[in-house]
Amino acid sequence: MNIAFVLINTDMGSEAEVSKALREIEEVKDVYGVYGVYDLVVRLEAESMQQLKDAIGNKIRRLKNVRSTLTMIVIE
């Protein structure tokens, strides 16, 4: 299983909307609202690295009100 954490900055006031949209993505397992530099922390799991990359690049980064992301892929 491939795992990644994605730190997300959203447009101000849109954290709940983005969080809801993230929970609809199959690879997203957990979504946490956080204080600090980032607004949300997301844990993803996928069968392949390509599926993980597609989820991040084609699903998460294209969501409305997502300003920026920082991805950390777990290397176990």
N, CA, C, O and CB atoms as a CASP TS submission, in Angstrom:
PFRMAT TS
TARGET T0000
AUTHOR 0000-0000-0000
METHOD Language model
MODEL 1
PARENT N/A
ATOM      1  N   MET     1       0.848  -1.179   0.000  1.00  0.00           N
ATOM      2  CA  MET     1       0.000   0.000   0.000  1.00  0.00           C
ATOM      3  C   MET     1       0.890   1.239   0.000  1.00  0.00           C
ATOM      4  O   MET     1       1.827   1.333   0.793  1.00  0.00           O
ATOM      5  CB  MET     1      -0.963   0.000   1.223  1.00  0.00           C
ATOM      6  N   ASN     2       0.604   2.172  -0.874  1.00  0.00           N
ATOM      7  CA  ASN     2       1.320   3.445  -0.943  1.00  0.00           C
ATOM      8  C   ASN     2       0.551   4.481  -0.140  1.00  0.00           C
ATOM      9  O   ASN     2      -0.667   4.609  -0.264  1.00  0.00           O
ATOM     10  CB  ASN     2       1.506   3.912  -2.419  1.00  0.00           C
ATOM     11  N   ILE     3       1.289   5.221   0.688  1.00  0.00           N
ATOM     12  CA  ILE     3       0.674   6.206   1.581  1.00  0.00           C
ATOM     13  C   ILE     3       1.340   7.550   1.366  1.00  0.00           C
ATOM     14  O   ILE     3       2.548   7.630   1.145  1.00  0.00           O
ATOM     15  CB  ILE     3       0.787   5.769   3.068  1.00  0.00           C
ATOM     16  N   ALA     4       0.532   8.616   1.433  1.00  0.00           N
ATOM     17  CA  ALA     4       1.063   9.976   1.349  1.00  0.00           C
ATOM     18  C   ALA     4       0.259  10.883   2.267  1.00  0.00           C
ATOM     19  O   ALA     4      -0.916  10.637   2.542  1.00  0.00           O
ATOM     20  CB  ALA     4       1.028  10.503  -0.113  1.00  0.00           C
ATOM     21  N   PHE     5       0.912  11.924   2.730  1.00  0.00           N
ATOM     22  CA  PHE     5       0.244  12.994   3.461  1.00  0.00           C
ATOM     23  C   PHE     5       0.337  14.242   2.597  1.00  0.00           C
ATOM     24  O   PHE     5       1.391  14.536   2.034  1.00  0.00           O
ATOM     25  CB  PHE     5       0.886  13.224   4.887  1.00  0.00           C
ATOM     26  N   VAL     6      -0.766  14.974   2.492  1.00  0.00           N
ATOM     27  CA  VAL     6      -0.784  16.202   1.708  1.00  0.00           C
ATOM     28  C   VAL     6      -1.222  17.333   2.629  1.00  0.00           C
ATOM     29  O   VAL     6      -2.278  17.270   3.258  1.00  0.00           O
ATOM     30  CB  VAL     6      -1.733  16.078   0.464  1.00  0.00           C
ATOM     31  N   LEU     7      -0.384  18.375   2.697  1.00  0.00           N
ATOM     32  CA  LEU     7      -0.706  19.578   3.455  1.00  0.00           C
ATOM     33  C   LEU     7      -1.315  20.565   2.468  1.00  0.00           C
ATOM     34  O   LEU     7      -0.763  20.792   1.391  1.00  0.00           O
ATOM     35  CB  LEU     7       0.569  20.183   4.177  1.00  0.00           C
ATOM     36  N   ILE     8      -2.450  21.152   2.832  1.00  0.00           N
ATOM     37  CA  ILE     8      -3.201  21.977   1.889  1.00  0.00           C
ATOM     38  C   ILE     8      -3.463  23.364   2.453  1.00  0.00           C
ATOM     39  O   ILE     8      -3.854  23.513   3.611  1.00  0.00           O
ATOM     40  CB  ILE     8      -4.518  21.304   1.530  1.00  0.00           C
ATOM     41  N   ASN     9      -3.244  24.378   1.623  1.00  0.00           N
ATOM     42  CA  ASN     9      -3.678  25.744   1.889  1.00  0.00           C
ATOM     43  C   ASN     9      -4.935  25.984   1.061  1.00  0.00           C
ATOM     44  O   ASN     9      -4.972  25.684  -0.132  1.00  0.00           O
ATOM     45  CB  ASN     9      -2.550  26.795   1.547  1.00  0.00           C
ATOM     46  N   THR    10      -5.962  26.527   1.706  1.00  0.00           N
ATOM     47  CA  THR    10      -7.203  26.819   1.009  1.00  0.00           C
ATOM     48  C   THR    10      -7.442  28.322   0.981  1.00  0.00           C
ATOM     49  O   THR    10      -6.783  29.079   1.694  1.00  0.00           O
ATOM     50  CB  THR    10      -8.385  26.095   1.676  1.00  0.00           C
ATOM     51  N   ASP    11      -8.390  28.746   0.153  1.00  0.00           N
ATOM     52  CA  ASP    11      -8.833  30.129   0.211  1.00  0.00           C
ATOM     53  C   ASP    11      -9.479  30.354   1.569  1.00  0.00           C
ATOM     54  O   ASP    11     -10.102  29.445   2.118  1.00  0.00           O
ATOM     55  CB  ASP    11      -9.822  30.465  -0.954  1.00  0.00           C
ATOM     56  N   MET    12      -9.336  31.552   2.113  1.00  0.00           N
ATOM     57  CA  MET    12      -9.838  31.855   3.444  1.00  0.00           C
ATOM     58  C   MET    12     -11.338  31.573   3.550  1.00  0.00           C
ATOM     59  O   MET    12     -12.130  32.021   2.722  1.00  0.00           O
ATOM     60  CB  MET    12      -9.550  33.312   3.797  1.00  0.00           C
ATOM     61  N   GLY    13     -11.703  30.825   4.581  1.00  0.00           N
ATOM     62  CA  GLY    13     -13.097  30.526   4.841  1.00  0.00           C
ATOM     63  C   GLY    13     -13.662  29.336   4.079  1.00  0.00           C
ATOM     64  O   GLY    13     -14.842  29.018   4.221  1.00  0.00           O
ATOM     65  N   SER    14     -12.841  28.677   3.278  1.00  0.00           N
ATOM     66  CA  SER    14     -13.352  27.559   2.465  1.00  0.00           C
ATOM     67  C   SER    14     -12.884  26.194   2.970  1.00  0.00           C
ATOM     68  O   SER    14     -13.033  25.192   2.270  1.00  0.00           O
ATOM     69  CB  SER    14     -12.920  27.733   1.019  1.00  0.00           C
ATOM     70  N   GLU    15     -12.328  26.147   4.162  1.00  0.00           N
ATOM     71  CA  GLU    15     -11.797  24.901   4.691  1.00  0.00           C
ATOM     72  C   GLU    15     -12.848  23.796   4.758  1.00  0.00           C
ATOM     73  O   GLU    15     -12.571  22.660   4.373  1.00  0.00           O
ATOM     74  CB  GLU    15     -11.219  25.136   6.061  1.00  0.00           C
ATOM     75  N   ALA    16     -14.037  24.108   5.236  1.00  0.00           N
ATOM     76  CA  ALA    16     -15.091  23.096   5.373  1.00  0.00           C
ATOM     77  C   ALA    16     -15.534  22.572   4.006  1.00  0.00           C
ATOM     78  O   ALA    16     -15.758  21.373   3.842  1.00  0.00           O
ATOM     79  CB  ALA    16     -16.299  23.679   6.129  1.00  0.00           C
ATOM     80  N   GLU    17     -15.657  23.458   3.041  1.00  0.00           N
ATOM     81  CA  GLU    17     -16.062  23.062   1.689  1.00  0.00           C
ATOM     82  C   GLU    17     -15.015  22.143   1.054  1.00  0.00           C
ATOM     83  O   GLU    17     -15.364  21.129   0.450  1.00  0.00           O
ATOM     84  CB  GLU    17     -16.279  24.308   0.805  1.00  0.00           C
ATOM     85  N   VAL    18     -13.750  22.490   1.188  1.00  0.00           N
ATOM     86  CA  VAL    18     -12.671  21.678   0.624  1.00  0.00           C
ATOM     87  C   VAL    18     -12.596  20.340   1.367  1.00  0.00           C
ATOM     88  O   VAL    18     -12.413  19.293   0.746  1.00  0.00           O
ATOM     89  CB  VAL    18     -11.307  22.433   0.706  1.00  0.00           C
ATOM     90  N   SER    19     -12.735  20.376   2.675  1.00  0.00           N
ATOM     91  CA  SER    19     -12.701  19.148   3.469  1.00  0.00           C
ATOM     92  C   SER    19     -13.794  18.180   3.020  1.00  0.00           C
ATOM     93  O   SER    19     -13.546  16.981   2.892  1.00  0.00           O
ATOM     94  CB  SER    19     -12.860  19.470   4.963  1.00  0.00           C
ATOM     95  N   LYS    20     -14.982  18.686   2.784  1.00  0.00           N
ATOM     96  CA  LYS    20     -16.096  17.854   2.321  1.00  0.00           C
ATOM     97  C   LYS    20     -15.783  17.235   0.959  1.00  0.00           C
ATOM     98  O   LYS    20     -16.031  16.048   0.745  1.00  0.00           O
ATOM     99  CB  LYS    20     -17.391  18.686   2.241  1.00  0.00           C
ATOM    100  N   ALA    21     -15.241  18.030   0.040  1.00  0.00           N
ATOM    101  CA  ALA    21     -14.894  17.526  -1.291  1.00  0.00           C
ATOM    102  C   ALA    21     -13.790  16.476  -1.215  1.00  0.00           C
ATOM    103  O   ALA    21     -13.810  15.499  -1.962  1.00  0.00           O
ATOM    104  CB  ALA    21     -14.457  18.680  -2.202  1.00  0.00           C
ATOM    105  N   LEU    22     -12.836  16.672  -0.324  1.00  0.00           N
ATOM    106  CA  LEU    22     -11.743  15.710  -0.165  1.00  0.00           C
ATOM    107  C   LEU    22     -12.258  14.354   0.294  1.00  0.00           C
ATOM    108  O   LEU    22     -11.772  13.320  -0.164  1.00  0.00           O
ATOM    109  CB  LEU    22     -10.712  16.237   0.829  1.00  0.00           C
ATOM    110  N   ARG    23     -13.226  14.348   1.183  1.00  0.00           N
ATOM    111  CA  ARG    23     -13.765  13.102   1.736  1.00  0.00           C
ATOM    112  C   ARG    23     -14.473  12.260   0.671  1.00  0.00           C
ATOM    113  O   ARG    23     -14.717  11.073   0.883  1.00  0.00           O
ATOM    114  CB  ARG    23     -14.733  13.413   2.875  1.00  0.00           C
ATOM    115  N   GLU    24     -14.800  12.860  -0.457  1.00  0.00           N
ATOM    116  CA  GLU    24     -15.453  12.135  -1.556  1.00  0.00           C
ATOM    117  C   GLU    24     -14.451  11.453  -2.488  1.00  0.00           C
ATOM    118  O   GLU    24     -14.847  10.692  -3.371  1.00  0.00           O
ATOM    119  CB  GLU    24     -16.324  13.088  -2.358  1.00  0.00           C
ATOM    120  N   ILE    25     -13.164  11.720  -2.299  1.00  0.00           N
ATOM    121  CA  ILE    25     -12.116  11.120  -3.126  1.00  0.00           C
ATOM    122  C   ILE    25     -11.759   9.751  -2.541  1.00  0.00           C
ATOM    123  O   ILE    25     -11.451   9.636  -1.355  1.00  0.00           O
ATOM    124  CB  ILE    25     -10.850  12.049  -3.202  1.00  0.00           C
ATOM    125  N   GLU    26     -11.802   8.738  -3.368  1.00  0.00           N
ATOM    126  CA  GLU    26     -11.609   7.349  -2.918  1.00  0.00           C
ATOM    127  C   GLU    26     -10.310   7.137  -2.142  1.00  0.00           C
ATOM    128  O   GLU    26     -10.307   6.442  -1.126  1.00  0.00           O
ATOM    129  CB  GLU    26     -11.629   6.421  -4.110  1.00  0.00           C
ATOM    130  N   GLU    27      -9.226   7.716  -2.599  1.00  0.00           N
ATOM    131  CA  GLU    27      -7.919   7.488  -1.972  1.00  0.00           C
ATOM    132  C   GLU    27      -7.741   8.220  -0.645  1.00  0.00           C
ATOM    133  O   GLU    27      -6.834   7.890   0.119  1.00  0.00           O
ATOM    134  CB  GLU    27      -6.829   7.910  -2.913  1.00  0.00           C
ATOM    135  N   VAL    28      -8.578   9.193  -0.360  1.00  0.00           N
ATOM    136  CA  VAL    28      -8.472   9.974   0.877  1.00  0.00           C
ATOM    137  C   VAL    28      -9.035   9.157   2.031  1.00  0.00           C
ATOM    138  O   VAL    28     -10.195   8.745   2.009  1.00  0.00           O
ATOM    139  CB  VAL    28      -9.222  11.336   0.750  1.00  0.00           C
ATOM    140  N   LYS    29      -8.207   8.930   3.030  1.00  0.00           N
ATOM    141  CA  LYS    29      -8.609   8.135   4.191  1.00  0.00           C
ATOM    142  C   LYS    29      -8.910   8.994   5.410  1.00  0.00           C
ATOM    143  O   LYS    29      -9.796   8.656   6.195  1.00  0.00           O
ATOM    144  CB  LYS    29      -7.529   7.136   4.532  1.00  0.00           C
ATOM    145  N   ASP    30      -8.189  10.102   5.585  1.00  0.00           N
ATOM    146  CA  ASP    30      -8.404  11.000   6.722  1.00  0.00           C
ATOM    147  C   ASP    30      -8.199  12.440   6.279  1.00  0.00           C
ATOM    148  O   ASP    30      -7.340  12.727   5.446  1.00  0.00           O
ATOM    149  CB  ASP    30      -7.451  10.652   7.894  1.00  0.00           C
ATOM    150  N   VAL    31      -8.996  13.343   6.843  1.00  0.00           N
ATOM    151  CA  VAL    31      -8.841  14.785   6.611  1.00  0.00           C
ATOM    152  C   VAL    31      -8.878  15.457   7.973  1.00  0.00           C
ATOM    153  O   VAL    31      -9.806  15.242   8.754  1.00  0.00           O
ATOM    154  CB  VAL    31      -9.969  15.357   5.652  1.00  0.00           C
ATOM    155  N   TYR    32      -7.864  16.274   8.259  1.00  0.00           N
ATOM    156  CA  TYR    32      -7.781  16.987   9.533  1.00  0.00           C
ATOM    157  C   TYR    32      -7.644  18.482   9.274  1.00  0.00           C
ATOM    158  O   TYR    32      -6.822  18.903   8.459  1.00  0.00           O
ATOM    159  CB  TYR    32      -6.590  16.470  10.382  1.00  0.00           C
ATOM    160  N   GLY    33      -8.441  19.273   9.959  1.00  0.00           N
ATOM    161  CA  GLY    33      -8.240  20.715   9.969  1.00  0.00           C
ATOM    162  C   GLY    33      -7.169  21.034  10.993  1.00  0.00           C
ATOM    163  O   GLY    33      -7.185  20.487  12.096  1.00  0.00           O
ATOM    164  N   VAL    34      -6.243  21.910  10.647  1.00  0.00           N
ATOM    165  CA  VAL    34      -5.138  22.230  11.556  1.00  0.00           C
ATOM    166  C   VAL    34      -4.909  23.740  11.610  1.00  0.00           C
ATOM    167  O   VAL    34      -5.293  24.472  10.698  1.00  0.00           O
ATOM    168  CB  VAL    34      -3.844  21.509  11.115  1.00  0.00           C
ATOM    169  N   TYR    35      -4.283  24.186  12.681  1.00  0.00           N
ATOM    170  CA  TYR    35      -3.859  25.575  12.810  1.00  0.00           C
ATOM    171  C   TYR    35      -2.406  25.670  12.393  1.00  0.00           C
ATOM    172  O   TYR    35      -1.644  24.721  12.570  1.00  0.00           O
ATOM    173  CB  TYR    35      -4.058  26.099  14.261  1.00  0.00           C
ATOM    174  N   GLY    36      -2.023  26.790  11.849  1.00  0.00           N
ATOM    175  CA  GLY    36      -0.633  26.993  11.460  1.00  0.00           C
ATOM    176  C   GLY    36      -0.525  27.414  10.014  1.00  0.00           C
ATOM    177  O   GLY    36      -1.432  28.042   9.470  1.00  0.00           O
ATOM    178  N   VAL    37       0.573  27.071   9.400  1.00  0.00           N
ATOM    179  CA  VAL    37       0.849  27.467   8.022  1.00  0.00           C
ATOM    180  C   VAL    37      -0.146  26.846   7.052  1.00  0.00           C
ATOM    181  O   VAL    37      -0.523  27.480   6.067  1.00  0.00           O
ATOM    182  CB  VAL    37       2.267  27.072   7.633  1.00  0.00           C
ATOM    183  N   TYR    38      -0.574  25.623   7.314  1.00  0.00           N
ATOM    184  CA  TYR    38      -1.513  24.916   6.433  1.00  0.00           C
ATOM    185  C   TYR    38      -2.891  24.848   7.088  1.00  0.00           C
ATOM    186  O   TYR    38      -3.026  24.993   8.303  1.00  0.00           O
ATOM    187  CB  TYR    38      -0.997  23.484   6.108  1.00  0.00           C
ATOM    188  N   ASP    39      -3.902  24.626   6.262  1.00  0.00           N
ATOM    189  CA  ASP    39      -5.279  24.565   6.746  1.00  0.00           C
ATOM    190  C   ASP    39      -5.787  23.144   6.947  1.00  0.00           C
ATOM    191  O   ASP    39      -6.575  22.883   7.856  1.00  0.00           O
ATOM    192  CB  ASP    39      -6.180  25.279   5.790  1.00  0.00           C
ATOM    193  N   LEU    40      -5.331  22.219   6.089  1.00  0.00           N
ATOM    194  CA  LEU    40      -5.785  20.834   6.139  1.00  0.00           C
ATOM    195  C   LEU    40      -4.612  19.881   5.974  1.00  0.00           C
ATOM    196  O   LEU    40      -3.653  20.179   5.263  1.00  0.00           O
ATOM    197  CB  LEU    40      -6.838  20.572   5.057  1.00  0.00           C
ATOM    198  N   VAL    41      -4.694  18.733   6.637  1.00  0.00           N
ATOM    199  CA  VAL    41      -3.744  17.639   6.446  1.00  0.00           C
ATOM    200  C   VAL    41      -4.572  16.432   6.013  1.00  0.00           C
ATOM    201  O   VAL    41      -5.566  16.082   6.649  1.00  0.00           O
ATOM    202  CB  VAL    41      -2.898  17.337   7.768  1.00  0.00           C
ATOM    203  N   VAL    42      -4.142  15.800   4.914  1.00  0.00           N
ATOM    204  CA  VAL    42      -4.883  14.688   4.337  1.00  0.00           C
ATOM    205  C   VAL    42      -3.982  13.465   4.266  1.00  0.00           C
ATOM    206  O   VAL    42      -2.819  13.561   3.873  1.00  0.00           O
ATOM    207  CB  VAL    42      -5.427  15.052   2.935  1.00  0.00           C
ATOM    208  N   ARG    43      -4.529  12.308   4.650  1.00  0.00           N
ATOM    209  CA  ARG    43      -3.802  11.039   4.495  1.00  0.00           C
ATOM    210  C   ARG    43      -4.458  10.268   3.370  1.00  0.00           C
ATOM    211  O   ARG    43      -5.672  10.063   3.364  1.00  0.00           O
ATOM    212  CB  ARG    43      -3.795  10.200   5.827  1.00  0.00           C
ATOM    213  N   LEU    44      -3.634   9.838   2.407  1.00  0.00           N
ATOM    214  CA  LEU    44      -4.115   9.064   1.269  1.00  0.00           C
ATOM    215  C   LEU    44      -3.486   7.692   1.260  1.00  0.00           C
ATOM    216  O   LEU    44      -2.367   7.506   1.740  1.00  0.00           O
ATOM    217  CB  LEU    44      -3.823   9.787  -0.041  1.00  0.00           C
ATOM    218  N   GLU    45      -4.211   6.727   0.710  1.00  0.00           N
ATOM    219  CA  GLU    45      -3.687   5.383   0.475  1.00  0.00           C
ATOM    220  C   GLU    45      -4.110   4.951  -0.915  1.00  0.00           C
ATOM    221  O   GLU    45      -5.233   5.218  -1.343  1.00  0.00           O
ATOM    222  CB  GLU    45      -4.189   4.371   1.557  1.00  0.00           C
ATOM    223  N   ALA    46      -3.200   4.276  -1.625  1.00  0.00           N
ATOM    224  CA  ALA    46      -3.515   3.775  -2.962  1.00  0.00           C
ATOM    225  C   ALA    46      -2.716   2.508  -3.221  1.00  0.00           C
ATOM    226  O   ALA    46      -1.654   2.300  -2.635  1.00  0.00           O
ATOM    227  CB  ALA    46      -3.214   4.845  -4.047  1.00  0.00           C
ATOM    228  N   GLU    47      -3.234   1.668  -4.100  1.00  0.00           N
ATOM    229  CA  GLU    47      -2.576   0.420  -4.459  1.00  0.00           C
ATOM    230  C   GLU    47      -1.255   0.650  -5.194  1.00  0.00           C
ATOM    231  O   GLU    47      -0.296  -0.098  -4.999  1.00  0.00           O
ATOM    232  CB  GLU    47      -3.500  -0.419  -5.314  1.00  0.00           C
ATOM    233  N   SER    48      -1.204   1.681  -6.035  1.00  0.00           N
ATOM    234  CA  SER    48       0.012   1.941  -6.805  1.00  0.00           C
ATOM    235  C   SER    48       0.445   3.393  -6.635  1.00  0.00           C
ATOM    236  O   SER    48      -0.348   4.256  -6.260  1.00  0.00           O
ATOM    237  CB  SER    48      -0.207   1.618  -8.297  1.00  0.00           C
ATOM    238  N   MET    49       1.706   3.637  -6.916  1.00  0.00           N
ATOM    239  CA  MET    49       2.236   4.996  -6.854  1.00  0.00           C
ATOM    240  C   MET    49       1.556   5.868  -7.905  1.00  0.00           C
ATOM    241  O   MET    49       1.308   7.048  -7.660  1.00  0.00           O
ATOM    242  CB  MET    49       3.769   4.996  -7.058  1.00  0.00           C
ATOM    243  N   GLN    50       1.252   5.304  -9.071  1.00  0.00           N
ATOM    244  CA  GLN    50       0.585   6.076 -10.127  1.00  0.00           C
ATOM    245  C   GLN    50      -0.813   6.507  -9.681  1.00  0.00           C
ATOM    246  O   GLN    50      -1.230   7.634  -9.948  1.00  0.00           O
ATOM    247  CB  GLN    50       0.495   5.248 -11.431  1.00  0.00           C
ATOM    248  N   GLN    51      -1.525   5.628  -9.012  1.00  0.00           N
ATOM    249  CA  GLN    51      -2.860   5.965  -8.511  1.00  0.00           C
ATOM    250  C   GLN    51      -2.764   7.084  -7.479  1.00  0.00           C
ATOM    251  O   GLN    51      -3.617   7.971  -7.439  1.00  0.00           O
ATOM    252  CB  GLN    51      -3.546   4.720  -7.895  1.00  0.00           C
ATOM    253  N   LEU    52      -1.736   7.044  -6.651  1.00  0.00           N
ATOM    254  CA  LEU    52      -1.506   8.081  -5.656  1.00  0.00           C
ATOM    255  C   LEU    52      -1.217   9.415  -6.338  1.00  0.00           C
ATOM    256  O   LEU    52      -1.786  10.441  -5.967  1.00  0.00           O
ATOM    257  CB  LEU    52      -0.344   7.689  -4.725  1.00  0.00           C
ATOM    258  N   LYS    53      -0.336   9.401  -7.334  1.00  0.00           N
ATOM    259  CA  LYS    53      -0.005  10.619  -8.075  1.00  0.00           C
ATOM    260  C   LYS    53      -1.228  11.199  -8.772  1.00  0.00           C
ATOM    261  O   LYS    53      -1.418  12.415  -8.779  1.00  0.00           O
ATOM    262  CB  LYS    53       1.089  10.333  -9.099  1.00  0.00           C
ATOM    263  N   ASP    54      -2.056  10.343  -9.356  1.00  0.00           N
ATOM    264  CA  ASP    54      -3.268  10.809 -10.032  1.00  0.00           C
ATOM    265  C   ASP    54      -4.237  11.456  -9.044  1.00  0.00           C
ATOM    266  O   ASP    54      -4.843  12.485  -9.341  1.00  0.00           O
ATOM    267  CB  ASP    54      -3.956   9.645 -10.757  1.00  0.00           C
ATOM    268  N   ALA    55      -4.378  10.848  -7.875  1.00  0.00           N
ATOM    269  CA  ALA    55      -5.280  11.401  -6.867  1.00  0.00           C
ATOM    270  C   ALA    55      -4.823  12.789  -6.431  1.00  0.00           C
ATOM    271  O   ALA    55      -5.641  13.693  -6.255  1.00  0.00           O
ATOM    272  CB  ALA    55      -5.364  10.467  -5.652  1.00  0.00           C
ATOM    273  N   ILE    56      -3.529  12.951  -6.260  1.00  0.00           N
ATOM    274  CA  ILE    56      -2.999  14.247  -5.826  1.00  0.00           C
ATOM    275  C   ILE    56      -3.055  15.272  -6.953  1.00  0.00           C
ATOM    276  O   ILE    56      -3.563  16.379  -6.770  1.00  0.00           O
ATOM    277  CB  ILE    56      -1.557  14.096  -5.330  1.00  0.00           C
ATOM    278  N   GLY    57      -2.534  14.901  -8.112  1.00  0.00           N
ATOM    279  CA  GLY    57      -2.438  15.854  -9.216  1.00  0.00           C
ATOM    280  C   GLY    57      -3.732  16.135  -9.947  1.00  0.00           C
ATOM    281  O   GLY    57      -3.973  17.267 -10.365  1.00  0.00           O
ATOM    282  N   ASN    58      -4.569  15.121 -10.107  1.00  0.00           N
ATOM    283  CA  ASN    58      -5.781  15.298 -10.905  1.00  0.00           C
ATOM    284  C   ASN    58      -7.052  15.483 -10.095  1.00  0.00           C
ATOM    285  O   ASN    58      -8.065  15.934 -10.630  1.00  0.00           O
ATOM    286  CB  ASN    58      -5.952  14.136 -11.797  1.00  0.00           C
ATOM    287  N   LYS    59      -7.016  15.143  -8.822  1.00  0.00           N
ATOM    288  CA  LYS    59      -8.212  15.286  -8.000  1.00  0.00           C
ATOM    289  C   LYS    59      -8.049  16.384  -6.949  1.00  0.00           C
ATOM    290  O   LYS    59      -8.811  17.351  -6.936  1.00  0.00           O
ATOM    291  CB  LYS    59      -8.542  13.963  -7.322  1.00  0.00           C
ATOM    292  N   ILE    60      -7.058  16.236  -6.071  1.00  0.00           N
ATOM    293  CA  ILE    60      -6.902  17.183  -4.967  1.00  0.00           C
ATOM    294  C   ILE    60      -6.483  18.571  -5.455  1.00  0.00           C
ATOM    295  O   ILE    60      -7.118  19.565  -5.105  1.00  0.00           O
ATOM    296  CB  ILE    60      -5.877  16.658  -3.971  1.00  0.00           C
ATOM    297  N   ARG    61      -5.438  18.644  -6.247  1.00  0.00           N
ATOM    298  CA  ARG    61      -4.921  19.957  -6.665  1.00  0.00           C
ATOM    299  C   ARG    61      -5.888  20.727  -7.548  1.00  0.00           C
ATOM    300  O   ARG    61      -5.758  21.943  -7.687  1.00  0.00           O
ATOM    301  CB  ARG    61      -3.616  19.786  -7.397  1.00  0.00           C
ATOM    302  N   ARG    62      -6.851  20.047  -8.144  1.00  0.00           N
ATOM    303  CA  ARG    62      -7.816  20.716  -9.026  1.00  0.00           C
ATOM    304  C   ARG    62      -9.111  21.110  -8.314  1.00  0.00           C
ATOM    305  O   ARG    62     -10.007  21.685  -8.933  1.00  0.00           O
ATOM    306  CB  ARG    62      -8.144  19.816 -10.195  1.00  0.00           C
ATOM    307  N   LEU    63      -9.214  20.808  -7.030  1.00  0.00           N
ATOM    308  CA  LEU    63     -10.413  21.189  -6.295  1.00  0.00           C
ATOM    309  C   LEU    63     -10.512  22.713  -6.202  1.00  0.00           C
ATOM    310  O   LEU    63      -9.511  23.414  -6.051  1.00  0.00           O
ATOM    311  CB  LEU    63     -10.409  20.558  -4.885  1.00  0.00           C
ATOM    312  N   LYS    64     -11.739  23.196  -6.296  1.00  0.00           N
ATOM    313  CA  LYS    64     -11.990  24.617  -6.135  1.00  0.00           C
ATOM    314  C   LYS    64     -11.541  25.047  -4.738  1.00  0.00           C
ATOM    315  O   LYS    64     -11.778  24.330  -3.765  1.00  0.00           O
ATOM    316  CB  LYS    64     -13.491  24.946  -6.366  1.00  0.00           C
ATOM    317  N   ASN    65     -10.910  26.187  -4.635  1.00  0.00           N
ATOM    318  CA  ASN    65     -10.450  26.806  -3.386  1.00  0.00           C
ATOM    319  C   ASN    65      -9.196  26.181  -2.786  1.00  0.00           C
ATOM    320  O   ASN    65      -8.814  26.540  -1.672  1.00  0.00           O
ATOM    321  CB  ASN    65     -11.539  26.744  -2.380  1.00  0.00           C
ATOM    322  N   VAL    66      -8.545  25.259  -3.491  1.00  0.00           N
ATOM    323  CA  VAL    66      -7.237  24.768  -3.050  1.00  0.00           C
ATOM    324  C   VAL    66      -6.188  25.702  -3.629  1.00  0.00           C
ATOM    325  O   VAL    66      -6.051  25.814  -4.847  1.00  0.00           O
ATOM    326  CB  VAL    66      -6.988  23.273  -3.500  1.00  0.00           C
ATOM    327  N   ARG    67      -5.450  26.372  -2.756  1.00  0.00           N
ATOM    328  CA  ARG    67      -4.448  27.340  -3.206  1.00  0.00           C
ATOM    329  C   ARG    67      -3.092  26.698  -3.458  1.00  0.00           C
ATOM    330  O   ARG    67      -2.431  27.003  -4.451  1.00  0.00           O
ATOM    331  CB  ARG    67      -4.300  28.444  -2.187  1.00  0.00           C
ATOM    332  N   SER    68      -2.677  25.806  -2.557  1.00  0.00           N
ATOM    333  CA  SER    68      -1.382  25.148  -2.725  1.00  0.00           C
ATOM    334  C   SER    68      -1.361  23.857  -1.908  1.00  0.00           C
ATOM    335  O   SER    68      -2.158  23.662  -0.990  1.00  0.00           O
ATOM    336  CB  SER    68      -0.218  26.092  -2.296  1.00  0.00           C
ATOM    337  N   THR    69      -0.418  22.981  -2.274  1.00  0.00           N
ATOM    338  CA  THR    69      -0.262  21.711  -1.561  1.00  0.00           C
ATOM    339  C   THR    69       1.218  21.427  -1.342  1.00  0.00           C
ATOM    340  O   THR    69       2.083  21.937  -2.054  1.00  0.00           O
ATOM    341  CB  THR    69      -0.930  20.547  -2.346  1.00  0.00           C
ATOM    342  N   LEU    70       1.480  20.610  -0.350  1.00  0.00           N
ATOM    343  CA  LEU    70       2.807  20.068  -0.100  1.00  0.00           C
ATOM    344  C   LEU    70       2.611  18.582   0.159  1.00  0.00           C
ATOM    345  O   LEU    70       1.900  18.200   1.088  1.00  0.00           O
ATOM    346  CB  LEU    70       3.533  20.792   1.113  1.00  0.00           C
ATOM    347  N   THR    71       3.239  17.740  -0.661  1.00  0.00           N
ATOM    348  CA  THR    71       3.039  16.302  -0.572  1.00  0.00           C
ATOM    349  C   THR    71       4.235  15.629   0.070  1.00  0.00           C
ATOM    350  O   THR    71       5.383  15.935  -0.252  1.00  0.00           O
ATOM    351  CB  THR    71       2.783  15.713  -1.949  1.00  0.00           C
ATOM    352  N   MET    72       3.956  14.713   0.977  1.00  0.00           N
ATOM    353  CA  MET    72       4.989  13.905   1.620  1.00  0.00           C
ATOM    354  C   MET    72       4.615  12.447   1.413  1.00  0.00           C
ATOM    355  O   MET    72       3.614  11.979   1.954  1.00  0.00           O
ATOM    356  CB  MET    72       5.135  14.249   3.150  1.00  0.00           C
ATOM    357  N   ILE    73       5.409  11.730   0.637  1.00  0.00           N
ATOM    358  CA  ILE    73       5.156  10.322   0.367  1.00  0.00           C
ATOM    359  C   ILE    73       5.892   9.481   1.396  1.00  0.00           C
ATOM    360  O   ILE    73       7.089   9.666   1.614  1.00  0.00           O
ATOM    361  CB  ILE    73       5.592   9.941  -1.072  1.00  0.00           C
ATOM    362  N   VAL    74       5.186   8.566   2.024  1.00  0.00           N
ATOM    363  CA  VAL    74       5.766   7.710   3.050  1.00  0.00           C
ATOM    364  C   VAL    74       6.672   6.676   2.401  1.00  0.00           C
ATOM    365  O   VAL    74       6.284   6.049   1.415  1.00  0.00           O
ATOM    366  CB  VAL    74       4.663   7.022   3.882  1.00  0.00           C
ATOM    367  N   ILE    75       7.889   6.485   2.947  1.00  0.00           N
ATOM    368  CA  ILE    75       8.849   5.563   2.362  1.00  0.00           C
ATOM    369  C   ILE    75       9.027   4.270   3.160  1.00  0.00           C
ATOM    370  O   ILE    75       9.817   3.415   2.760  1.00  0.00           O
ATOM    371  CB  ILE    75      10.169   6.247   2.225  1.00  0.00           C
ATOM    372  N   GLU    76       8.330   4.110   4.253  1.00  0.00           N
ATOM    373  CA  GLU    76       8.388   2.929   5.125  1.00  0.00           C
ATOM    374  C   GLU    76       9.711   2.251   5.098  1.00  0.00           C
ATOM    375  O   GLU    76       9.904   1.246   5.781  1.00  0.00           O
ATOM    376  CB  GLU    76       7.342   1.951   4.747  1.00  0.00           C
TER
END
